[in-house]
Structure formats: structure tokens, C-alpha cells
């Protein structure tokens, strides 16, 4: 994986069903593997700076958390700090301190508590990057201009008002970016980096506003995570990508709940 980056996506770090939850014991195992590997830990904004600057001369790892669960602030962040690892926490600005009960959340998805405003301030003060995951986690691919502005701009301002630092990174709800030029233009004028749901590795030449990631659900077993860090999961990820495409064709509600 020389001269490339792996972005890992976690959600809640607490006991509970996959793919939403990763048990804290397994998370510790993951962190030991990440701390031992010969890779530089970076936040998403830092990764974007590298792509726009000198490039990825070394291996990099970026740890991200979607939704902003309370267990990330309370349990995951101290474990990361102990090992000198950085991370980016993408928060749903309109649901802070509540639960992940946004309108497009599938009924079968478990509900968990999200971090409070106070916890986000503490995360930012500790050096973690706070990014936006929308105002109400609305999918943007087919959303109206009003919804896109709310998810991109209102969420950014709300989070910046809370943490007191610029919010320059965005993670697309359900991994799908705006489906038109106006939405894409608004994204690019508002953020320096954005993560998609595309599965893969970041390389020199990758678009900082269309970064691929790998959901940790696909590499939750430690041997698979080690292989991912070595960059040797090409065939495995290809099979997973094909499966995801098939689900979108035959079960569009599985890959992306209907928009508001």
C-alpha cells in the first residue's frame, strides 16, 4: 500500500448488531493492528491537503466514524488517544444528543445515542476532526436543491457554531453524492474534502471531494484488516463491490433508503 491511503469507516463502538456496531474488544484489536502497521495516521482534511500538495509518498491510514455516536466520544476516542491515532467524526448536526432516528433510517436499524454538543467540543479540543454528515442524514443523489443546501450548508454552520473551528470535511449520507451539477458545485465550494460510499483505496490523483472508503464491516476480522493495510484485498473488494451493485439493482431500498 506504498504511496496510498486506506480510509476505514466505523459507526458505533459498543455491543450490538453488525454492521452498525463494533464491540469495544474488537475495536481494541483493530487499534493494535493499526498502531503496529507502518502507516501515518491522518484526518480526512489532512489527507485532502496531501492530495492537493506533495502527494502520498508513504502509506496512510484515516479512521472515520459516521453518524457521531456517543460511544465514539466516550469509548473509542480515549483508546485512539492512548495510541496516538487521529480520527474524523462525521456528525448529523440536527440529531446531536438524540438518536439515529432520522426519517430515512430503516426501521430494522438499531437506535443508539448520539454524542452531545458538549462531547463534540471535547473531541475537537482533544484534536479530533469534526466533519459533517448532513443535517438530517438525507440522501443527496435525488434530493431537491433546498434539501442539498440544508444538508451541506446548514449542517456545516451548525457544527462550526458548536465546536468553534472550521468544518471542512463531509461524508455523504448513504455514500451517495448530489446527482446534479448544482449540488456538486455547492459541495466543492463549501468543503475541502468529502467521502463517498465507493469501496477502494485512495491514491495520488484521487479527487479529495470524492474519496473512497472501506466500511470496517467488510474487514472486521483482524486477518482481513491486516490484508487491507497491506493493500492485498483487490479481489475480495471486487466481489464486495459487485455484491453491492447487485443489491442496488434488485433491492434499491437496501443500498439507499428513499429520500424525503
Order of alpha helices (4+ residues) and beta strands (2+ residues): beta-beta-beta-alpha-beta-alpha-beta-alpha-beta-alpha-beta-alpha-alpha-beta-alpha-beta-beta-beta-alpha-alpha-alpha
